């Protein structure tokens, strides 16, 4: 156990102990030489060379002790400075390690979920709506009756299927159906219709349906029929949807016009 209250190196401690012992011994020798000279002078005895060398030897020893003590003190101060520097370096390295670890965690989180911000925005606001539009000409299945009966009945109507493509993970949030005569000045907003509703010799199917298109996309579809013998009829399907958190590429809308009898169940 180090007897000194300071945390000094063992070599510095040994040098300090040696210097302290040398100083104490030199002081004792000086005191003894001084007392001998005082006693000899009191007796009137002549001062010899040996008695004169006593104080010189003591002073020489004091110089050696002072040098050793100065060396020990300098070593102590140097060691203390080194310890302070090592402490500062250790704290800086610890802080740098913490910063580096935090940066690595942030980088890993970014790599695991690179589009989280974009997906969150899509979930909150939804994707842009997609639209499909088709126009059916006048129905001429049979000649008009002499009494002015319609040229076509609903059973003889022209039929199409309107489809839009959306990501496979999409969830439909709104499905708008619109129908109007081709030469009408009415806006699409004022031409909204309900599924299964008769809209002037035209009608949308009772229920829309979905079908797979590819590994990344699916189609949202509805049937439309028109049996007006005088005017062409335009129909529009507008689909709004929100994407799920899983990544999915945004697909452009598509229009598919096909006979209803050709589509699957």
N, C-alpha and C positions, 0 to 999 in steps of 0.2 A: 504494500500500500504506500502511495506517495505521501511523505510527511508534510509536504508543502500544500498550502491551500489552493495553489494554482495548478492547472493541468499542464505540467511541464514534462518534457521528454526525460528519460532516465539519465541520459548522458549530461543533459543540462543540469539536472538535479545534483548529480555527482560533482560536477564542476563547481556549482554553487556551494556545496558542502565543503569541498576542498578549499575554496577561497575563503570561506568563513573561518575554517579551522586555522588557515595560515595567518589570517589577520589577527585572530585571537592570540595565537602563539607569538606573533611579532609584537603585539602590544604587551604581552607578559614579559618578553625578553627586554623590551625597551624599559619597562618599569623596573625590572631587576637591575639592568645596567645603570639606570639613573640612581637607584638607591645605593648601589655599590660606590658610584662616583661621589655621591653625597657623604657616605660614611668615610671614604678615603680622604676626602678633603677635610672632613672634621678632625681626623687623626693627623692631618698634615702630611700624609704619605704622598709620594710623587705618583702622577698618573702614568701608567704604562701603556705601551702600544696595544696590548691585548684589551685593556679596558676601553681604549679609544675605538677599537674595532667593533665593540659590542653594539653601540648605537648604529654604526654603519650597516652592520649585518641585519639588524632589525628593520632599518629603513629599506634595505634591499628586499627583504622578505615581504614587507608591506607593498612594495611596488609589484612584486610577482603576484601577490594575492589580489591586488587591485586589477591587474591585467586579467587574471583568471576570472574574477568577478565580472569584469566588463564583458569578457567573452561569453560567460554564462548568460548575462543579461541580454546581450545581442541575440544569442541563439534562442532565448525565450521569446523575444519580440518577433524574430523571424518566424518561429514556429507558430506563434499566435496569428500572425498575418496569413500564413499558409492555411491554417485551419479556417479562418474567416473566409478566405478566397474559396476554399473547397466547399464550405457551406453554401456560399452564394451560387457556385457552379452547380451544386447538387439541386438547389431549389429551381434554378433555371432549367436544368435538364428534366426535372419532374414536370414543370409547367409545359415545356415543349412536348413531352410525351403525352400529356393529357390533351393538348391541342391536336396533336397528330391522331390520337385515338378518336377524338370527336369528329375530325375530318373524315376518317375512314368509315365511321359509322354512318355519317351523312351520305358519303359516296355510295355505300352499299344500299342504303335506303332508296337513293335515287335510281340505282340500277335495278332494284327489285320492282319498283313501281314508277317507271319513267314518265307516264302520262297521267299521273293521279290528278294533277291540277286541271288538265283539260277534261278528263272524265267527270270530275266533280262539277265543272261548269256545264257540261252536257246534261248531267243528271238534274241540275237545278233549272236550267233554261230550256232543255230539250233541243233536238236537232231541227234544222230547217224543214218545213213541210215539203213533201214530194207530191207531184200532180200528174194525173193521166187524163187526157181529153180525147174523145172520139165523136164523130159525126155520122149519123145514119140518114140516108136519103129517104125520100118519100116511099111509102109502101105501095107497090103495084102488083100485089099477088093475084088480083083478079080485077076485071073491069068493074067500074062503078055501076050499081044497079040503076034502073031507070027511075026509080022512086027516090033517088038521092041517097041511098044507103052508103055507108063508108066503103072505101075500096078494099080495106083489110080489117080483119078482126084481130083481137089480141092473140088468138091461136096462130095467126099467120104473120105475126110481127117479126121484124128484123131484130136480130139479137147479137150482142157483142159482150165481151168480157173486158173490163177495165182493170189493169194491174199496175202496181208500182213496186219497185224493188227497194227493200230496206235491209239493214244489217240483220243477221240471224238473231242477235241478242236484243233487237229492238222490241220495245213494248209500245203498242199503239195507244196514244192518249186521246186522239180525236180523229174521227173519220167523217169527212164532209162529202155529201152527195149534192150535185147541182145539175139541173136540166133546164133547157130553154129551146125554143125554135131557133133555127140557124139565122133567120133574118130578123130576130127580135132585137130591139134596142135595150132591153132590160139587162142590168148588170148581173154578173155571176153572184154577187152577194145577195141580190134580191131573188135569186133563182134556186135557193136551197130547197132540197127535197128530203123526205124521210124514206128509209128503206121500206119497200112494199107499197108506197103511196102512188096513186095515179096522178100524173102531172101532165094532163092534156094529151091523152093518147100515147103515153109513154110511162114506163115504170122501171124502178130499180128492183133488184132481187131483194127478197125478204131479209137475207142475212149475207154479210160479206164473209170471205173465207181467206185462209192463208195456205200457201204451199211452198215447199222448198224449191229454191232455184239453184243454189250451189252450197259449198261448205261455209261460205261467208255471208250469203244473202238469202233472203226469202221474199216471196211476193205476197202482197195484200191485194185481194181482188174482190170485185163485185160484178154481178151481171146487170145488163141494161137492155131493155127491149123498147121498140117504138113501132107504132102501126098507123102513123099519120099518113094519109094518102096524098096530102097537098104540100106539106112542108118537111124539110129536113130538120132533124132534131140533134142538138149537141148535148153531150153529157160530160161531166167532169167529176173525177174522184180526187180528193185532197186528203192526204194522210199526214197527221202529226204524230211523232213518236219520241220516246226518250230511250237512250241507250243505257245498258247495264254497265257496272264498273269494269267488266272484262273488256280488253282491247278489241276494237272492231273497226275495220276500215269503213269510211263513209262512201256509200255507193250512190251513183247518179240515178235519178229516176228513169224508169222505162215505161213504155206504153205497149201493151199487148192487146191486139184486137183479134178475136177468134170466135167462132160460133160456140155458143154455150154448150151445144151437144157434144163438142169435142173435148171439153175439160173433164178432168177426173172428178171423183166425188170429193 
